[in-house]
Amino acid sequence: MTSASAAIPQPGRTKAFLRLVMIEHSVFALPFAYIAALTAMYQWDRNIHWGRLLLVTVCMVGLRTFAMAVNRIIDREIDARNPRTAQRELVTGAMSVKHAWTGALIALAVFLGAAALLNPLCLALAPIAVIPMVVYPYGKRFTNFPQAILGLAQAMGPVGGWLAISGEWSWDAVILGLAVGIWIGGFDLIYACQDVETDREIGVMSVPARFGIPAAVWGARVCHALTTALFVWYALATGAGAFFWLGLLIVAAAFLYEHSIVRPHDLSRVNRAFFSVNGFIGIALFVCALLDLLVRGLTV
């Protein structure tokens, strides 16, 4: 009885775990899984299937929670040596490694369970989706381009969202997934610029550590230009209407703003670019995509 209760995170531990995995950052990838899922519903029978949409949400949050927890567990020694990350829960002792693993495995079980409830293809592909989530934290130990692994991991969200509805492979979803992966990989290039000196000192590999901050910032700009092009391709491939195109204009303006406030020699507004602007991009495009689908005949 005692061991069983100990395996269940207590309220204080649950709160610490949610801080550990930064649960609020689900806003970055979740809107794009919704866009894919709702577009698939529109193409299927033009009805919103709320039960499936709920399962998509559970899958996305479960897998992302697992990925973040594993990331924090694997990186805890690196985090302890970086002043910016030295206050993270596994470093300070606010959360033990044992309980972090407990939370991670619960999140993984939730993800696999939700995938099983969706359709056989989702369940069959679910373990494949887990692989880059585990590989990514190790990426900074063997490649200067760990953002490429992160991008691959994030690209799976829209693909999975589409598969959850149709049960069939979709190249349209792949286009959207690539856009999301390159977008997130691009802004992670900017985020990594904060740690360039520490990374070089302790041997962490990254684009800014290897090639310098200016190269990383320009790399992010190229990534976001490609992201915009892929969004346009997705809009053309799915026959998107006026509201979606309006959303793309908003996204393009947000990208321009983001890169106007982050410069190679001025990283003082990185957090605004990373959290505020990128969070806005996901929500804005989702709202516009939803409006577009509703105007075109998607039924609530």
N, C-alpha and C positions, 0 to 999 in steps of 0.2 A: 504493500500500500504506500509506504513512504517513498520507495523508488519510483513508483508510477506518478505520484504527485510531483516529485522533483523533476520529472521529465517535462512537465507542463510549465511553460514560462509563467511566472507570477506577474501581477499587474505592473509592478515596477520594472521587471525585466522586459515585459512586453513593450512598455513605453521606450525603454532604452533600445530595444531591438528595432522599433520603428524609426528611432533617430539614427540608428546605425545604418539602416538601408535607405534612409532618406525617402520614405514612401511617397512624399509629395512630388518627387521628381518623375513619377509615372506620367505626369502631364506631357512629357516630351514625346514619348512614343505612342501612348494610348490613343490620342486623336487619329493617328494615321491607321491604326488597326480598325478603328471605327469607320473611317472613310472607306477602307477596303471592304469591310463587312457590309456596310450599307449599300455600296455600289453593287456588290454581289447579290444582295437582296433585291435591289432594283432590277437587275438583269434576270433574276430568277422568277419572281412573281409580283414585284413592286409592292410588297408588304414588309413592314418592319417586324421581325420575329424577336420579340423582347427576351424570350428565354435564351435563345442562342447568343444574343448580344450580351446578356449577363454572363454566359459561359466564356465568351471572348474576353470580357473584362477580368474574370477570375483567372483565366489562363495568362493573360498579359501581366497582371499584378503578381501572380504567383511566381512566374518565371523570372520577372525582373527582381522580385524580392530575393529569390534564391541566388540570382547572379550577383546582386549587390552584397549579400551576406558572405558569399564565397570570396568575392573580391576583397572585402575587408579582412576576412580571416587570413587569406594568403598574403595580403600586403601589410599585416600588422607590424612586422618588424621594420619595414620600409617607412611606414607611417610614423613610427616612433622616432625615426631619425630626421623627419621633416618637420620644421617648426609649424608649417601651415596645417599639418594633419596630426600633430602630436596630442591633440585633445580628443581624438576620436575614441569611441567607447571601449574598443578592445585594447587601446593603448593605456587609457587611464584606469581601466579595471571596472568601469561602470557596467560592462557586459563581459562575461567570461567566454572563452572560446567554446566551451562545452555548450553553453546556452545559445551562442550564435549558431553553432552547428545544428542544434535542435530546431531553432527557428528556420534555418535554411532547408532542412530536410522536410519540415512540415510544409513549407512553401512549395517545395518540389512535388510532394505528394498531392497537394491541392492542384497544382498545374497538371500533373498527369491524370488525376481524377477528372478534371474538367475536360481535358482533351479526349478522354475515353467517352464522356457523355456526348461529345459533339458528333464524331463519326470515326469510322475505323482508320481512315487515312490520317486524320489528325493525331490519333494515338500512335500510329506506326511511325510518323515523322517526329513526334515529340522528343524522343531521345536524341535525335540529330540536332534539334534546336538547343539542347542543353550543352552540347560539346563546346561551341565557341564561348559560352558563358563561363566555362571553367578554364578554357585556354587563355582567354583575354588577360586575366591578372598576371599570368606568367609571361605574356608577350613582351613586357618591358624588360624582361631578363634575357631575351634572345633576339629581339629585332628592334630596329630604330623606328618601326612603323606599327606600333601596337594599335594605333587608331584604325588601321585597316581591319584588324580582328574585331574591334568594337563595332565598326560599321557593318561588318558581316552579321554580327549578333543582332544589331538593331534592325537590319533589313528583313529579318524573319518575321517581325511583327505584322506588317501589312500582308505578307504572303500567308501567314497563319490565319489572319482575320478573314481573308477571302476563302481559304480552304475550309474554315469552320462553317461557312454558309453553303458553299457549293459542293464540297467534298471532291472537287476536281482541281487540277493544276491550272493556274492562270498566269500567262505572261504579262497581262496588264498589271497584276498584283506584283510581279517581279519588278516592273518598271517603278512602281510606287515604292517598293521596298528598297531598291537601289537609291532612289532619291533620298529616302529617310536615312539610310546607312551612310551615304556620303555627306549629308547634312550634319548628322551627329558626329561623324568622324572629323568633319571640318571644324566644328566649334570646340571639339575636344583638343584639337591642335592649339587653338587659342588658349584654352584653359591650362594646358600643359606648360605654357610659357611662364606661368607663375613660379614653377619649380625648377627652372633651368639650372640655376647654380647648385641647388641641393642635389638634383639628379646627377649632375656631372661629378659632384663630390663623392656620392655614395654608389655611383655606377649604374644608375637607372637609365635605361635606353629610351630615347624619344626623338622625334624630329627636331624640336627646339634644342635639346641637349647636344645632338649630333651636328645639326646644320645651322643652328642659330635662330634667334627669335624672328628676325625679318623673314627668313625662309618659311618658318611655320605660319606666320601671319599671311604671307602671300599664298602659301599652300591652302590655307583656310578660304581665302578669297576664290581660288580656283575651284575648290570643292563646292562652294556655295553657288558659283556660276553654273557648274555641272548640275547641282541640285535643281536650280531653276529650270534648266533645259529639260531635265527628266520630268519635272512637274508638268511642263508644257506637253511633253510627249505623252504622258499619262492622260492629260486632258483631251488630247486629240484621239488617243486610242479608245477612250471610253465615251467619246461624244459628249463631253461636258458642256454645260450651258453657261449663260452669262454670269451667274453668281460664282461659279468656280473660277472663271477667268478673273473676276473681281478679286477673289481670294489670292490668286497668283500675283496680281498687282500689289496687293498688301504685303505679301511675302517678299516680293522683290524690293519694295520700299524698306521693309524691316531689315533685310540683308544689307542694303546700302547704309542704313542708320547704324547697324551693328559694326560695320567695318569703318564707319567714320569716327566712332568713339574708341575703337581699339587700334592703336598704331604700334609699330615695332618698338618705339622708344617711349610709349605711354600706355602702360598696362593698368592704370589706376581704375579703369571702369570695366575691367574684365568680368567682374561678378554681375554687373548690370547687363552686359552683353550675354553672358552665359545663362543666367537665371531668368531675368525679366524678358529680354528680347526673344530668346528661343522658346520660352514658355508661351509668349504671345503668338509666335508664328504657328505653333501647333494648334492652339485654340482657334485662332482666326481662320486658318484654312479649313478646319473641321466645321466651323459654323457656316462658312460660305459653301462648302461641299454639301452639307446637310440641306441648306436652303435650296441649293441647286437641284438636288434630288427630289425634294418635296415639290418644287415648282414643276418638275418634269413628270411627276406622277407617283412618287413614292408615297405609300399610304401608311399613316401612323397606326 
